[in-house]
Amino acid sequence: MIDRVALADELRADPALAELDVEIDISGCSRSCAAGQELVGRSPDVVIVAGRHLDGRLLEPSELAAAIKRRLSTGKET
């Protein structure tokens, strides 16, 4: 599981993201919580976080915010 509130707060605090018109769906777990979401976002303006997964890729919780920022700036997570 991840701390969804802390992740959302970290992203909200980034002035570079404030001007973006994006949707970030954050589910606390990678299975049932994200069952209604597509695991891999098809649009660059939609980011799916399901537990420790960003668009289906497993990451450490400490890496999620930076990976989301990269995903939003490039259109794909690298």
Jmol script that loads the backbone (N, CA, C; Angstrom):
load data "model"
ATOM      1  N   MET A   1       0.832  -1.184   0.000  1.00  0.00           N
ATOM      2  CA  MET A   1       0.000   0.000   0.000  1.00  0.00           C
ATOM      3  C   MET A   1       0.875   1.244   0.000  1.00  0.00           C
ATOM      4  N   ILE A   2       0.261   2.355  -0.389  1.00  0.00           N
ATOM      5  CA  ILE A   2       0.962   3.629  -0.411  1.00  0.00           C
ATOM      6  C   ILE A   2       0.180   4.652   0.415  1.00  0.00           C
ATOM      7  N   ASP A   3       0.840   5.722   0.756  1.00  0.00           N
ATOM      8  CA  ASP A   3       0.179   6.825   1.457  1.00  0.00           C
ATOM      9  C   ASP A   3      -0.352   7.780   0.387  1.00  0.00           C
ATOM     10  N   ARG A   4      -1.617   7.600   0.021  1.00  0.00           N
ATOM     11  CA  ARG A   4      -2.215   8.385  -1.065  1.00  0.00           C
ATOM     12  C   ARG A   4      -2.250   9.875  -0.743  1.00  0.00           C
ATOM     13  N   VAL A   5      -2.533  10.204   0.494  1.00  0.00           N
ATOM     14  CA  VAL A   5      -2.613  11.610   0.891  1.00  0.00           C
ATOM     15  C   VAL A   5      -1.245  12.278   0.762  1.00  0.00           C
ATOM     16  N   ALA A   6      -0.208  11.620   1.243  1.00  0.00           N
ATOM     17  CA  ALA A   6       1.138  12.192   1.151  1.00  0.00           C
ATOM     18  C   ALA A   6       1.563  12.352  -0.310  1.00  0.00           C
ATOM     19  N   LEU A   7       1.246  11.369  -1.141  1.00  0.00           N
ATOM     20  CA  LEU A   7       1.579  11.455  -2.560  1.00  0.00           C
ATOM     21  C   LEU A   7       0.833  12.619  -3.214  1.00  0.00           C
ATOM     22  N   ALA A   8      -0.451  12.738  -2.962  1.00  0.00           N
ATOM     23  CA  ALA A   8      -1.246  13.828  -3.535  1.00  0.00           C
ATOM     24  C   ALA A   8      -0.734  15.186  -3.045  1.00  0.00           C
ATOM     25  N   ASP A   9      -0.396  15.282  -1.766  1.00  0.00           N
ATOM     26  CA  ASP A   9       0.126  16.537  -1.219  1.00  0.00           C
ATOM     27  C   ASP A   9       1.440  16.927  -1.888  1.00  0.00           C
ATOM     28  N   GLU A  10       2.309  15.946  -2.098  1.00  0.00           N
ATOM     29  CA  GLU A  10       3.596  16.220  -2.745  1.00  0.00           C
ATOM     30  C   GLU A  10       3.383  16.730  -4.176  1.00  0.00           C
ATOM     31  N   LEU A  11       2.452  16.117  -4.884  1.00  0.00           N
ATOM     32  CA  LEU A  11       2.180  16.544  -6.257  1.00  0.00           C
ATOM     33  C   LEU A  11       1.534  17.927  -6.291  1.00  0.00           C
ATOM     34  N   ARG A  12       0.602  18.188  -5.368  1.00  0.00           N
ATOM     35  CA  ARG A  12      -0.057  19.501  -5.296  1.00  0.00           C
ATOM     36  C   ARG A  12       0.930  20.625  -4.995  1.00  0.00           C
ATOM     37  N   ALA A  13       1.975  20.319  -4.253  1.00  0.00           N
ATOM     38  CA  ALA A  13       2.944  21.331  -3.835  1.00  0.00           C
ATOM     39  C   ALA A  13       3.918  21.720  -4.947  1.00  0.00           C
ATOM     40  N   ASP A  14       3.925  20.994  -6.038  1.00  0.00           N
ATOM     41  CA  ASP A  14       4.862  21.262  -7.127  1.00  0.00           C
ATOM     42  C   ASP A  14       4.290  22.339  -8.057  1.00  0.00           C
ATOM     43  N   PRO A  15       4.892  23.530  -8.082  1.00  0.00           N
ATOM     44  CA  PRO A  15       4.356  24.597  -8.924  1.00  0.00           C
ATOM     45  C   PRO A  15       4.382  24.267 -10.413  1.00  0.00           C
ATOM     46  N   ALA A  16       5.279  23.410 -10.839  1.00  0.00           N
ATOM     47  CA  ALA A  16       5.354  23.027 -12.252  1.00  0.00           C
ATOM     48  C   ALA A  16       4.113  22.246 -12.687  1.00  0.00           C
ATOM     49  N   LEU A  17       3.458  21.578 -11.745  1.00  0.00           N
ATOM     50  CA  LEU A  17       2.271  20.789 -12.077  1.00  0.00           C
ATOM     51  C   LEU A  17       0.985  21.593 -11.942  1.00  0.00           C
ATOM     52  N   ALA A  18       1.059  22.732 -11.266  1.00  0.00           N
ATOM     53  CA  ALA A  18      -0.148  23.506 -10.966  1.00  0.00           C
ATOM     54  C   ALA A  18      -0.882  23.974 -12.213  1.00  0.00           C
ATOM     55  N   GLU A  19      -0.178  24.247 -13.271  1.00  0.00           N
ATOM     56  CA  GLU A  19      -0.787  24.768 -14.495  1.00  0.00           C
ATOM     57  C   GLU A  19      -1.307  23.671 -15.423  1.00  0.00           C
ATOM     58  N   LEU A  20      -0.996  22.418 -15.130  1.00  0.00           N
ATOM     59  CA  LEU A  20      -1.392  21.320 -16.012  1.00  0.00           C
ATOM     60  C   LEU A  20      -2.860  20.951 -15.818  1.00  0.00           C
ATOM     61  N   ASP A  21      -3.515  20.625 -16.902  1.00  0.00           N
ATOM     62  CA  ASP A  21      -4.890  20.139 -16.860  1.00  0.00           C
ATOM     63  C   ASP A  21      -4.838  18.626 -17.031  1.00  0.00           C
ATOM     64  N   VAL A  22      -4.632  17.922 -15.920  1.00  0.00           N
ATOM     65  CA  VAL A  22      -4.456  16.473 -15.952  1.00  0.00           C
ATOM     66  C   VAL A  22      -5.336  15.809 -14.900  1.00  0.00           C
ATOM     67  N   GLU A  23      -5.507  14.532 -15.074  1.00  0.00           N
ATOM     68  CA  GLU A  23      -6.226  13.718 -14.095  1.00  0.00           C
ATOM     69  C   GLU A  23      -5.245  12.681 -13.562  1.00  0.00           C
ATOM     70  N   ILE A  24      -5.130  12.615 -12.244  1.00  0.00           N
ATOM     71  CA  ILE A  24      -4.290  11.609 -11.609  1.00  0.00           C
ATOM     72  C   ILE A  24      -5.195  10.766 -10.730  1.00  0.00           C
ATOM     73  N   ASP A  25      -5.397   9.516 -11.114  1.00  0.00           N
ATOM     74  CA  ASP A  25      -6.216   8.583 -10.337  1.00  0.00           C
ATOM     75  C   ASP A  25      -5.290   7.801  -9.425  1.00  0.00           C
ATOM     76  N   ILE A  26      -5.462   7.957  -8.111  1.00  0.00           N
ATOM     77  CA  ILE A  26      -4.603   7.292  -7.132  1.00  0.00           C
ATOM     78  C   ILE A  26      -5.435   6.297  -6.347  1.00  0.00           C
ATOM     79  N   SER A  27      -5.147   5.020  -6.537  1.00  0.00           N
ATOM     80  CA  SER A  27      -5.779   3.947  -5.768  1.00  0.00           C
ATOM     81  C   SER A  27      -4.741   3.407  -4.802  1.00  0.00           C
ATOM     82  N   GLY A  28      -5.165   3.054  -3.612  1.00  0.00           N
ATOM     83  CA  GLY A  28      -4.231   2.597  -2.592  1.00  0.00           C
ATOM     84  C   GLY A  28      -3.664   1.214  -2.818  1.00  0.00           C
ATOM     85  N   CYS A  29      -4.345   0.400  -3.588  1.00  0.00           N
ATOM     86  CA  CYS A  29      -3.835  -0.947  -3.841  1.00  0.00           C
ATOM     87  C   CYS A  29      -3.920  -1.250  -5.329  1.00  0.00           C
ATOM     88  N   SER A  30      -3.216  -2.256  -5.758  1.00  0.00           N
ATOM     89  CA  SER A  30      -3.104  -2.526  -7.190  1.00  0.00           C
ATOM     90  C   SER A  30      -4.171  -3.463  -7.726  1.00  0.00           C
ATOM     91  N   ARG A  31      -5.033  -3.984  -6.873  1.00  0.00           N
ATOM     92  CA  ARG A  31      -6.037  -4.929  -7.361  1.00  0.00           C
ATOM     93  C   ARG A  31      -7.449  -4.363  -7.274  1.00  0.00           C
ATOM     94  N   SER A  32      -8.176  -4.681  -6.246  1.00  0.00           N
ATOM     95  CA  SER A  32      -9.591  -4.314  -6.193  1.00  0.00           C
ATOM     96  C   SER A  32      -9.836  -2.815  -6.205  1.00  0.00           C
ATOM     97  N   CYS A  33      -8.959  -2.030  -5.581  1.00  0.00           N
ATOM     98  CA  CYS A  33      -9.162  -0.578  -5.561  1.00  0.00           C
ATOM     99  C   CYS A  33      -9.068   0.021  -6.959  1.00  0.00           C
ATOM    100  N   ALA A  34      -8.261  -0.571  -7.792  1.00  0.00           N
ATOM    101  CA  ALA A  34      -8.061  -0.037  -9.138  1.00  0.00           C
ATOM    102  C   ALA A  34      -8.824  -0.829 -10.183  1.00  0.00           C
ATOM    103  N   ALA A  35      -9.688  -1.718  -9.759  1.00  0.00           N
ATOM    104  CA  ALA A  35     -10.383  -2.598 -10.701  1.00  0.00           C
ATOM    105  C   ALA A  35     -11.216  -1.825 -11.713  1.00  0.00           C
ATOM    106  N   GLY A  36     -11.762  -0.699 -11.317  1.00  0.00           N
ATOM    107  CA  GLY A  36     -12.581   0.080 -12.240  1.00  0.00           C
ATOM    108  C   GLY A  36     -11.762   0.950 -13.180  1.00  0.00           C
ATOM    109  N   GLN A  37     -10.472   1.067 -12.934  1.00  0.00           N
ATOM    110  CA  GLN A  37      -9.599   1.900 -13.746  1.00  0.00           C
ATOM    111  C   GLN A  37      -8.845   1.041 -14.754  1.00  0.00           C
ATOM    112  N   GLU A  38      -8.507   1.639 -15.879  1.00  0.00           N
ATOM    113  CA  GLU A  38      -7.582   0.964 -16.784  1.00  0.00           C
ATOM    114  C   GLU A  38      -6.229   1.039 -16.112  1.00  0.00           C
ATOM    115  N   LEU A  39      -5.488  -0.058 -16.121  1.00  0.00           N
ATOM    116  CA  LEU A  39      -4.201  -0.066 -15.438  1.00  0.00           C
ATOM    117  C   LEU A  39      -3.178   0.779 -16.183  1.00  0.00           C
ATOM    118  N   VAL A  40      -3.308   0.894 -17.469  1.00  0.00           N
ATOM    119  CA  VAL A  40      -2.379   1.707 -18.246  1.00  0.00           C
ATOM    120  C   VAL A  40      -3.161   2.839 -18.899  1.00  0.00           C
ATOM    121  N   GLY A  41      -2.824   4.064 -18.526  1.00  0.00           N
ATOM    122  CA  GLY A  41      -3.483   5.222 -19.115  1.00  0.00           C
ATOM    123  C   GLY A  41      -3.115   5.360 -20.581  1.00  0.00           C
ATOM    124  N   ARG A  42      -4.086   5.617 -21.428  1.00  0.00           N
ATOM    125  CA  ARG A  42      -3.826   5.754 -22.853  1.00  0.00           C
ATOM    126  C   ARG A  42      -3.637   7.204 -23.273  1.00  0.00           C
ATOM    127  N   SER A  43      -3.986   8.115 -22.427  1.00  0.00           N
ATOM    128  CA  SER A  43      -3.882   9.530 -22.749  1.00  0.00           C
ATOM    129  C   SER A  43      -2.784  10.149 -21.896  1.00  0.00           C
ATOM    130  N   PRO A  44      -1.994  11.076 -22.466  1.00  0.00           N
ATOM    131  CA  PRO A  44      -0.940  11.693 -21.662  1.00  0.00           C
ATOM    132  C   PRO A  44      -1.474  12.563 -20.534  1.00  0.00           C
ATOM    133  N   ASP A  45      -2.774  12.906 -20.565  1.00  0.00           N
ATOM    134  CA  ASP A  45      -3.319  13.742 -19.505  1.00  0.00           C
ATOM    135  C   ASP A  45      -4.061  12.937 -18.441  1.00  0.00           C
ATOM    136  N   VAL A  46      -3.912  11.606 -18.471  1.00  0.00           N
ATOM    137  CA  VAL A  46      -4.472  10.738 -17.435  1.00  0.00           C
ATOM    138  C   VAL A  46      -3.351   9.846 -16.915  1.00  0.00           C
ATOM    139  N   VAL A  47      -3.167   9.877 -15.598  1.00  0.00           N
ATOM    140  CA  VAL A  47      -2.134   9.066 -14.951  1.00  0.00           C
ATOM    141  C   VAL A  47      -2.834   8.134 -13.973  1.00  0.00           C
ATOM    142  N   ILE A  48      -2.532   6.846 -14.045  1.00  0.00           N
ATOM    143  CA  ILE A  48      -3.133   5.852 -13.162  1.00  0.00           C
ATOM    144  C   ILE A  48      -2.079   5.353 -12.168  1.00  0.00           C
ATOM    145  N   VAL A  49      -2.343   5.575 -10.871  1.00  0.00           N
ATOM    146  CA  VAL A  49      -1.500   5.043  -9.806  1.00  0.00           C
ATOM    147  C   VAL A  49      -2.339   4.010  -9.070  1.00  0.00           C
ATOM    148  N   ALA A  50      -1.886   2.779  -9.080  1.00  0.00           N
ATOM    149  CA  ALA A  50      -2.608   1.687  -8.425  1.00  0.00           C
ATOM    150  C   ALA A  50      -1.649   0.992  -7.471  1.00  0.00           C
ATOM    151  N   GLY A  51      -1.763   1.328  -6.200  1.00  0.00           N
ATOM    152  CA  GLY A  51      -0.805   0.807  -5.229  1.00  0.00           C
ATOM    153  C   GLY A  51       0.566   1.346  -5.562  1.00  0.00           C
ATOM    154  N   ARG A  52       1.530   0.468  -5.749  1.00  0.00           N
ATOM    155  CA  ARG A  52       2.894   0.870  -6.086  1.00  0.00           C
ATOM    156  C   ARG A  52       3.127   0.867  -7.594  1.00  0.00           C
ATOM    157  N   HIS A  53       2.065   0.803  -8.378  1.00  0.00           N
ATOM    158  CA  HIS A  53       2.180   0.751  -9.834  1.00  0.00           C
ATOM    159  C   HIS A  53       1.803   2.090 -10.463  1.00  0.00           C
ATOM    160  N   LEU A  54       2.605   2.532 -11.396  1.00  0.00           N
ATOM    161  CA  LEU A  54       2.297   3.701 -12.209  1.00  0.00           C
ATOM    162  C   LEU A  54       2.109   3.205 -13.626  1.00  0.00           C
ATOM    163  N   ASP A  55       0.889   3.335 -14.132  1.00  0.00           N
ATOM    164  CA  ASP A  55       0.559   2.840 -15.471  1.00  0.00           C
ATOM    165  C   ASP A  55       1.025   1.393 -15.659  1.00  0.00           C
ATOM    166  N   GLY A  56       0.842   0.583 -14.618  1.00  0.00           N
ATOM    167  CA  GLY A  56       1.147  -0.844 -14.700  1.00  0.00           C
ATOM    168  C   GLY A  56       2.573  -1.218 -14.354  1.00  0.00           C
ATOM    169  N   ARG A  57       3.432  -0.247 -14.089  1.00  0.00           N
ATOM    170  CA  ARG A  57       4.842  -0.520 -13.785  1.00  0.00           C
ATOM    171  C   ARG A  57       5.078  -0.421 -12.280  1.00  0.00           C
ATOM    172  N   LEU A  58       5.633  -1.466 -11.686  1.00  0.00           N
ATOM    173  CA  LEU A  58       5.896  -1.515 -10.247  1.00  0.00           C
ATOM    174  C   LEU A  58       7.055  -0.594  -9.881  1.00  0.00           C
ATOM    175  N   LEU A  59       6.822   0.263  -8.885  1.00  0.00           N
ATOM    176  CA  LEU A  59       7.844   1.190  -8.394  1.00  0.00           C
ATOM    177  C   LEU A  59       7.873   1.160  -6.879  1.00  0.00           C
ATOM    178  N   GLU A  60       8.961   1.650  -6.323  1.00  0.00           N
ATOM    179  CA  GLU A  60       9.028   1.851  -4.883  1.00  0.00           C
ATOM    180  C   GLU A  60       8.159   3.064  -4.546  1.00  0.00           C
ATOM    181  N   PRO A  61       7.482   3.062  -3.390  1.00  0.00           N
ATOM    182  CA  PRO A  61       6.648   4.212  -3.024  1.00  0.00           C
ATOM    183  C   PRO A  61       7.405   5.538  -3.066  1.00  0.00           C
ATOM    184  N   SER A  62       8.665   5.525  -2.685  1.00  0.00           N
ATOM    185  CA  SER A  62       9.466   6.758  -2.674  1.00  0.00           C
ATOM    186  C   SER A  62       9.757   7.282  -4.087  1.00  0.00           C
ATOM    187  N   GLU A  63       9.569   6.444  -5.095  1.00  0.00           N
ATOM    188  CA  GLU A  63       9.830   6.842  -6.484  1.00  0.00           C
ATOM    189  C   GLU A  63       8.586   7.362  -7.208  1.00  0.00           C
ATOM    190  N   LEU A  64       7.407   7.164  -6.627  1.00  0.00           N
ATOM    191  CA  LEU A  64       6.165   7.452  -7.333  1.00  0.00           C
ATOM    192  C   LEU A  64       6.020   8.919  -7.755  1.00  0.00           C
ATOM    193  N   ALA A  65       6.227   9.856  -6.845  1.00  0.00           N
ATOM    194  CA  ALA A  65       6.018  11.267  -7.181  1.00  0.00           C
ATOM    195  C   ALA A  65       6.922  11.696  -8.327  1.00  0.00           C
ATOM    196  N   ALA A  66       8.193  11.335  -8.268  1.00  0.00           N
ATOM    197  CA  ALA A  66       9.130  11.705  -9.342  1.00  0.00           C
ATOM    198  C   ALA A  66       8.739  11.042 -10.655  1.00  0.00           C
ATOM    199  N   ALA A  67       8.303   9.795 -10.598  1.00  0.00           N
ATOM    200  CA  ALA A  67       7.889   9.087 -11.811  1.00  0.00           C
ATOM    201  C   ALA A  67       6.633   9.720 -12.413  1.00  0.00           C
ATOM    202  N   ILE A  68       5.702  10.152 -11.572  1.00  0.00           N
ATOM    203  CA  ILE A  68       4.497  10.824 -12.060  1.00  0.00           C
ATOM    204  C   ILE A  68       4.872  12.137 -12.741  1.00  0.00           C
ATOM    205  N   LYS A  69       5.774  12.875 -12.137  1.00  0.00           N
ATOM    206  CA  LYS A  69       6.212  14.139 -12.729  1.00  0.00           C
ATOM    207  C   LYS A  69       6.863  13.900 -14.088  1.00  0.00           C
ATOM    208  N   ARG A  70       7.700  12.858 -14.190  1.00  0.00           N
ATOM    209  CA  ARG A  70       8.308  12.519 -15.485  1.00  0.00           C
ATOM    210  C   ARG A  70       7.233  12.147 -16.493  1.00  0.00           C
ATOM    211  N   ARG A  71       6.267  11.345 -16.044  1.00  0.00           N
ATOM    212  CA  ARG A  71       5.193  10.898 -16.930  1.00  0.00           C
ATOM    213  C   ARG A  71       4.402  12.091 -17.464  1.00  0.00           C
ATOM    214  N   LEU A  72       4.143  13.075 -16.610  1.00  0.00           N
ATOM    215  CA  LEU A  72       3.388  14.249 -17.032  1.00  0.00           C
ATOM    216  C   LEU A  72       4.205  15.149 -17.955  1.00  0.00           C
ATOM    217  N   SER A  73       5.511  15.189 -17.770  1.00  0.00           N
ATOM    218  CA  SER A  73       6.326  16.054 -18.612  1.00  0.00           C
ATOM    219  C   SER A  73       6.677  15.424 -19.954  1.00  0.00           C
ATOM    220  N   THR A  74       6.692  14.100 -20.022  1.00  0.00           N
ATOM    221  CA  THR A  74       7.104  13.434 -21.265  1.00  0.00           C
ATOM    222  C   THR A  74       5.971  12.699 -21.956  1.00  0.00           C
ATOM    223  N   GLY A  75       4.873  12.452 -21.240  1.00  0.00           N
ATOM    224  CA  GLY A  75       3.777  11.677 -21.821  1.00  0.00           C
ATOM    225  C   GLY A  75       3.935  10.189 -21.615  1.00  0.00           C
ATOM    226  N   LYS A  76       5.080   9.764 -21.052  1.00  0.00           N
ATOM    227  CA  LYS A  76       5.272   8.356 -20.719  1.00  0.00           C
ATOM    228  C   LYS A  76       6.245   8.263 -19.568  1.00  0.00           C
ATOM    229  N   GLU A  77       6.144   7.212 -18.786  1.00  0.00           N
ATOM    230  CA  GLU A  77       7.023   7.010 -17.636  1.00  0.00           C
ATOM    231  C   GLU A  77       8.302   6.356 -18.143  1.00  0.00           C
ATOM    232  N   THR A  78       9.444   6.882 -17.734  1.00  0.00           N
ATOM    233  CA  THR A  78      10.721   6.318 -18.164  1.00  0.00           C
ATOM    234  C   THR A  78      11.501   5.798 -17.002  1.00  0.00           C
TER     235      THR A  78
END
end "model"
wireframe off; spacefill off
backbone 0.3
color backbone group
